[in-house]
Amino acid sequence: MRCVIARFPFDLTKVGVLESMKGVKPETVVGESVIIGRRVYPVMQVGQVITRQDRRDFSAGEVVRAMVQLGFTVRGLPEAPPAPLSPLQQASAMLGSPVSV
């Protein structure tokens, strides 16, 4: 499949991406990620390996689009954990809401 990443055309195949990522240790996933084989890689790491370009030269969206077209599973940004409750909010939650008559 032909795709453009950082204004450069690349002919990518699923097998080619699998071969490129073979033996590459995944970095810690902070944002979007791609499942390649049985490993989960950050999108920007995959882009750097398959294009051999600096991560500042392309966007995560370009790599995500290419990986989806090749049939890889892409995970979005992880959900932020809920904000911790203040002591007042925690006490209110334990007491429950008042009942209206």
VEXDOSE-532096 format. One record per residue: residue number from 1; x, y, z of N, C-alpha, C in turn. Coordinates in nm, 2 decimals, decimal comma, always signed. Layout:
// VEXDOSE-532096
   num    neast   nnorth      nup   caeast   canorth     caup    ceast   cnorth      cup
   NUM        X        Y        Z        X         Y        Z        X        Y        Z
...
***
This chain:
// VEXDOSE-532096
   num    neast   nnorth      nup   caeast   canorth     caup    ceast   cnorth      cup
     1    +0,08    -0,12    +0,00    +0,00     +0,00    +0,00    +0,09    +0,12    +0,00
     2    +0,05    +0,22    -0,08    +0,13     +0,34    -0,09    +0,07    +0,44    +0,00
     3    +0,15    +0,50    +0,09    +0,10     +0,61    +0,18    +0,20    +0,72    +0,19
     4    +0,16    +0,83    +0,23    +0,25     +0,95    +0,25    +0,26    +0,98    +0,39
     5    +0,38    +0,98    +0,44    +0,41     +1,02    +0,58    +0,52    +1,12    +0,57
     6    +0,50    +1,24    +0,64    +0,59     +1,35    +0,64    +0,63    +1,39    +0,49
     7    +0,53    +1,40    +0,41    +0,54     +1,44    +0,27    +0,63    +1,35    +0,18
     8    +0,66    +1,23    +0,23    +0,74     +1,13    +0,15    +0,65    +1,01    +0,13
     9    +0,65    +0,95    +0,00    +0,57     +0,83    -0,02    +0,64    +0,71    +0,02
    10    +0,57    +0,62    +0,08    +0,62     +0,49    +0,13    +0,53    +0,38    +0,07
    11    +0,59    +0,27    +0,03    +0,52     +0,15    -0,01    +0,52    +0,05    +0,11
    12    +0,42    +0,05    +0,19    +0,42     -0,03    +0,31    +0,33    -0,16    +0,29
    13    +0,37    -0,27    +0,35    +0,29     -0,39    +0,36    +0,29    -0,43    +0,50
    14    +0,19    -0,51    +0,53    +0,17     -0,56    +0,67    +0,29    -0,65    +0,70
    15    +0,33    -0,73    +0,61    +0,45     -0,82    +0,64    +0,58    -0,74    +0,65
    16    +0,59    -0,63    +0,57    +0,71     -0,55    +0,58    +0,71    -0,48    +0,72
    17    +0,60    -0,43    +0,77    +0,60     -0,37    +0,90    +0,63    -0,47    +1,01
    18    +0,58    -0,59    +1,00    +0,61     -0,69    +1,10    +0,76    -0,72    +1,10
    19    +0,82    -0,73    +0,98    +0,96     -0,76    +0,97    +1,04    -0,64    +1,03
    20    +1,00    -0,52    +1,00    +1,07     -0,40    +1,05    +1,07    -0,39    +1,20
    21    +0,96    -0,43    +1,26    +0,94     -0,42    +1,41    +0,99    -0,54    +1,48
    22    +1,03    -0,65    +1,41    +1,08     -0,77    +1,47    +1,21    -0,73    +1,55
    23    +1,22    -0,77    +1,67    +1,34     -0,75    +1,75    +1,35    -0,61    +1,81
    24    +1,25    -0,52    +1,79    +1,24     -0,39    +1,84    +1,17    -0,39    +1,98
    25    +1,23    -0,35    +2,08    +1,17     -0,35    +2,21    +1,07    -0,23    +2,23
    26    +0,95    -0,26    +2,27    +0,85     -0,15    +2,28    +0,89    -0,05    +2,39
    27    +0,87    +0,08    +2,36    +0,89     +0,18    +2,46    +0,76    +0,19    +2,54
    28    +0,76    +0,26    +2,65    +0,64     +0,28    +2,73    +0,54    +0,36    +2,66
    29    +0,42    +0,30    +2,66    +0,31     +0,36    +2,58    +0,25    +0,48    +2,67
    30    +0,25    +0,60    +2,61    +0,19     +0,71    +2,68    +0,07    +0,76    +2,61
    31    +0,07    +0,76    +2,48    -0,05     +0,80    +2,40    -0,11    +0,69    +2,32
    32    -0,12    +0,72    +2,19    -0,18     +0,62    +2,10    -0,08    +0,51    +2,08
    33    -0,13    +0,39    +2,05    -0,05     +0,27    +2,04    -0,10    +0,18    +1,92
    34    -0,01    +0,10    +1,87    -0,04     +0,00    +1,77    +0,00    -0,14    +1,82
    35    -0,09    -0,23    +1,79    -0,06     -0,37    +1,83    +0,00    -0,44    +1,71
    36    +0,13    -0,48    +1,72    +0,20     -0,55    +1,61    +0,25    -0,68    +1,66
    37    +0,20    -0,79    +1,61    +0,23     -0,92    +1,66    +0,16    -0,93    +1,80
    38    +0,23    -0,96    +1,90    +0,18     -0,97    +2,03    +0,22    -0,85    +2,12
    39    +0,29    -0,75    +2,06    +0,34     -0,64    +2,14    +0,27    -0,51    +2,11
    40    +0,27    -0,42    +2,20    +0,20     -0,29    +2,19    +0,31    -0,18    +2,18
    41    +0,31    -0,11    +2,07    +0,41     -0,01    +2,05    +0,35    +0,13    +2,04
    42    +0,42    +0,23    +2,09    +0,37     +0,37    +2,07    +0,37    +0,40    +1,92
    43    +0,27    +0,47    +1,88    +0,26     +0,51    +1,73    +0,39    +0,58    +1,68
    44    +0,44    +0,67    +1,76    +0,56     +0,74    +1,71    +0,68    +0,66    +1,70
    45    +0,70    +0,56    +1,78    +0,81     +0,46    +1,77    +0,79    +0,38    +1,64
    46    +0,67    +0,33    +1,61    +0,65     +0,26    +1,49    +0,68    +0,35    +1,37
    47    +0,63    +0,47    +1,37    +0,66     +0,56    +1,26    +0,81    +0,58    +1,24
    48    +0,88    +0,60    +1,34    +1,03     +0,62    +1,33    +1,10    +0,50    +1,27
    49    +1,06    +0,38    +1,31    +1,12     +0,26    +1,26    +1,09    +0,23    +1,12
    50    +0,96    +0,25    +1,08    +0,93     +0,21    +0,94    +0,97    +0,32    +0,84
    51    +0,98    +0,45    +0,88    +1,01     +0,55    +0,79    +1,16    +0,59    +0,80
    52    +1,23    +0,55    +0,91    +1,37     +0,59    +0,93    +1,38    +0,75    +0,94
    53    +1,28    +0,81    +0,99    +1,28     +0,96    +1,00    +1,27    +1,00    +1,15
    54    +1,31    +1,12    +1,17    +1,30     +1,17    +1,31    +1,15    +1,19    +1,34
    55    +1,11    +1,17    +1,47    +0,97     +1,17    +1,51    +0,91    +1,31    +1,50
    56    +1,00    +1,41    +1,49    +0,94     +1,55    +1,48    +0,90    +1,58    +1,33
    57    +0,93    +1,49    +1,24    +0,90     +1,51    +1,10    +0,76    +1,46    +1,06
    58    +0,70    +1,38    +1,14    +0,56     +1,33    +1,10    +0,47    +1,34    +1,23
    59    +0,34    +1,33    +1,20    +0,25     +1,33    +1,31    +0,20    +1,19    +1,34
    60    +0,14    +1,17    +1,46    +0,09     +1,04    +1,50    -0,03    +1,01    +1,41
    61    -0,11    +1,11    +1,36    -0,22     +1,08    +1,28    -0,18    +1,02    +1,15
    62    -0,07    +1,06    +1,09    -0,03     +1,00    +0,96    +0,01    +0,85    +0,98
    63    +0,07    +0,82    +1,09    +0,11     +0,68    +1,12    -0,02    +0,60    +1,15
    64    -0,10    +0,65    +1,23    -0,23     +0,58    +1,27    -0,31    +0,55    +1,14
    65    -0,32    +0,64    +1,05    -0,40     +0,62    +0,93    -0,33    +0,51    +0,85
    66    -0,20    +0,51    +0,83    -0,13     +0,40    +0,76    -0,15    +0,27    +0,82
    67    -0,14    +0,26    +0,96    -0,15     +0,13    +1,03    -0,29    +0,08    +1,02
    68    -0,39    +0,16    +1,03    -0,53     +0,12    +1,01    -0,55    +0,06    +0,87
    69    -0,50    +0,13    +0,77    -0,52     +0,08    +0,63    -0,45    -0,05    +0,61
    70    -0,34    -0,08    +0,68    -0,27     -0,20    +0,67    -0,34    -0,31    +0,75
    71    -0,44    -0,28    +0,84    -0,51     -0,38    +0,91    -0,46    -0,40    +1,06
    72    -0,37    -0,31    +1,11    -0,33     -0,33    +1,24    -0,43    -0,27    +1,34
    73    -0,43    -0,31    +1,46    -0,52     -0,26    +1,57    -0,45    -0,14    +1,63
    74    -0,52    -0,03    +1,63    -0,47     +0,10    +1,69    -0,55    +0,13    +1,81
    75    -0,49    +0,16    +1,92    -0,56     +0,20    +2,04    -0,55    +0,35    +2,06
    76    -0,65    +0,42    +2,10    -0,65     +0,56    +2,11    -0,58    +0,60    +2,24
    77    -0,60    +0,73    +2,28    -0,54     +0,78    +2,40    -0,61    +0,71    +2,52
    78    -0,53    +0,68    +2,62    -0,59     +0,62    +2,74    -0,68    +0,72    +2,81
    79    -0,79    +0,67    +2,87    -0,87     +0,77    +2,94    -0,81    +0,81    +3,07
    80    -0,83    +0,94    +3,10    -0,77     +1,00    +3,22    -0,84    +0,94    +3,35
    81    -0,77    +0,91    +3,45    -0,84     +0,86    +3,57    -0,93    +0,98    +3,63
    82    -1,03    +0,94    +3,70    -1,12     +1,05    +3,76    -1,04    +1,13    +3,86
    83    -1,07    +1,25    +3,87    -1,01     +1,34    +3,97    -1,04    +1,29    +4,11
    84    -0,94    +1,29    +4,20    -0,97     +1,25    +4,34    -1,07    +1,34    +4,41
    85    -1,16    +1,28    +4,49    -1,26     +1,36    +4,56    -1,20    +1,43    +4,68
    86    -1,25    +1,55    +4,70    -1,20     +1,63    +4,82    -1,26    +1,56    +4,95
    87    -1,21    +1,58    +5,06    -1,27     +1,52    +5,18    -1,42    +1,56    +5,20
    88    -1,46    +1,68    +5,16    -1,60     +1,72    +5,17    -1,69    +1,64    +5,07
    89    -1,64    +1,62    +4,95    -1,71     +1,54    +4,85    -1,72    +1,40    +4,89
    90    -1,61    +1,35    +4,95    -1,61     +1,21    +4,99    -1,71    +1,18    +5,10
    91    -1,72    +1,27    +5,20    -1,81     +1,26    +5,31    -1,96    +1,27    +5,25
    92    -1,98    +1,36    +5,16    -2,11     +1,38    +5,10    -2,15    +1,25    +5,03
    93    -2,06    +1,19    +4,96    -2,09     +1,07    +4,88    -2,12    +0,95    +4,98
    94    -2,05    +0,95    +5,09    -2,08     +0,84    +5,19    -2,22    +0,86    +5,25
    95    -2,26    +0,98    +5,27    -2,39     +1,01    +5,34    -2,50    +0,99    +5,24
    96    -2,48    +1,00    +5,11    -2,58     +0,99    +5,01    -2,65    +1,12    +4,99
    97    -2,74    +1,13    +4,89    -2,81     +1,25    +4,86    -2,93    +1,26    +4,95
    98    -2,97    +1,39    +4,98    -3,09     +1,41    +5,06    -3,22    +1,36    +4,99
    99    -3,31    +1,32    +5,06    -3,44     +1,27    +5,00    -3,54    +1,39    +5,01
   100    -3,60    +1,42    +4,90    -3,70     +1,53    +4,89    -3,84    +1,47    +4,92
   101    -3,92    +1,55    +5,00    -4,05     +1,50    +5,03    -4,15    +1,59    +4,96
***
